[in-house]
Amino acid sequence: MTDGSPSDWAQQYELTHPVMNDNNRDVWSVYGEGYIPLNIVIGPDFVIRYKKAGYSESEIVSIIDQYMPSP
């Protein structure tokens, strides 16, 4: 859980993609596996396109660019 609202958090980190509040752990109960960070990219068709524990910024940026191109 993070402090502040999702919009505050997105603004702080200058995120341009949608960020949702999961304080009730609804999404975590479906996708969570106990790893932090666990990165999941869900495409516009709601299909999981990437799921991996750990963090590699270049890898995640590449996946986001591939499945969620800018409008």
N, C-alpha and C positions, 0 to 999 in steps of 0.2 A: 504494500500500500504506500502511496506517496502522499505528501502533504499538498494541499491546494487542489484546485479543480483541474480537470484535464486541459481546459483552455489555458489556464495559467502555466501549466507545465509545458504545453506545446509552445507557448509564447517564449518562455524562458529558454528553451532549447532551439528556438527558431524552426520548429517543425512546420512543414507545409502540407503534410498528409493528415487525414482525420485521426484523432486520438479519442478513445472512449474511456469512460469511467467504468472500472470493474471492481469497485469496492465491495460489491456483494459476492464477488468471485464466481459469477455465473459463467463467464468465458473461461476462467481458469479451471473450473470443474470439467469443462469439455476438452480443453486443449493443454492444460497444465500438466507438467510431468515432474515438477519439483526442482527444476534447474533454473538458476538465476545467473545470467539472463537466459531466457528462452525466447528466441526470435522467431516469430511466425509472420509470414506475409500471406495475406489472403487476397486473391485476385478479385476483380470487379464481379466475377461470376460466383464469388463466395467459396471457391475451391482453394484449399491450402496449396500454395505454390512453393513455399520454402518453410522449413522448420528445422531449427538447429540450436543446440545449446552452445553457449559461448558467444564471442563477439568478434567479428571481423568487419570493420566498417566498409572496406572496399567490396567485400562479398555481398553485404546487405544492400549497399547502394546499387550494385550491378543487378541484383535480383529485382529490386524495386523499379529500376529503370526498365528492366525487361518486361515485367508484368503490369506495371502501373505507370505507363508513359504519361507525360505532362499533356494536358488538354490542348 
